[in-house]
């Protein structure tokens, strides 16, 4: 049985577009609805209850659009709100942390894994918990990178400032001897060239968002809700709460598409 309803993606800002990019590649028949709360981004430093409230607001927005699945394409929101939302809704809900942790364990040979993320994600310890559930003896080194998200949201991810901030922040890993680094925030793949340059070829980078799409694909098959292979009716729709111009610029740049349906919305 096919289901041509859209898949809903939500994020604190533009970071979730890195997940959408992978979804468009892996799941070309699916229609995507995306909401980015760019007005209130970043979520990382916010109180837990506020993050939970904002995530629920975006979830309800997507439910009104009749989505068949929700992807919480934000590590902070996944860490804080995934389990509650998953337990409440009767459609599949996917987060980005477990797929990222699983991929890191698959790649590491030294069992020394680094995780970079927002203050909220790192403080939650969810990556460490997910990794230790499967491999208790693995050493996990978490590092909050609060300056990364504002750089991406202001479209400065290719600037000299971005390079300086990345280099200074990741200096914390110089004596940790990690061989795998999880980019535990969906904004961070836009900084991937700078992160890669700083960490060197001996460290493998994990894009938690890209790993999540493989899980989405599997769940579409498991629940038998994949779109019809001939489905050409759906048009991807993008919604944000802040500046439409910056959002459009980053979306066009990152997804390499020009014909976009972008709408600014207010969440209740």
Secondary structure as UniProt FT lines:
FT   STRAND          7..11
FT   TURN            15..16
FT   HELIX           17..26
FT   TURN            28..29
FT   STRAND          32..36
FT   TURN            38..40
FT   TURN            44..45
FT   HELIX           48..64
FT   TURN            65..66
FT   STRAND          69..72
FT   HELIX           75..88
FT   STRAND          92..94
FT   HELIX           97..107
FT   STRAND          112..117
FT   HELIX           119..124
FT   HELIX           126..134
FT   TURN            136..137
FT   STRAND          139..144
FT   HELIX           146..153
FT   TURN            154..155
FT   TURN            157..158
FT   HELIX           160..170
FT   HELIX           171..173
FT   TURN            174..176
FT   STRAND          180..183
FT   TURN            186..187
FT   HELIX           188..191
FT   HELIX           192..199
FT   TURN            201..202
FT   STRAND          204..207
FT   HELIX           208..222
FT   TURN            223..224
FT   TURN            229..230
FT   STRAND          237..240
FT   HELIX           244..255
FT   STRAND          262..264
//
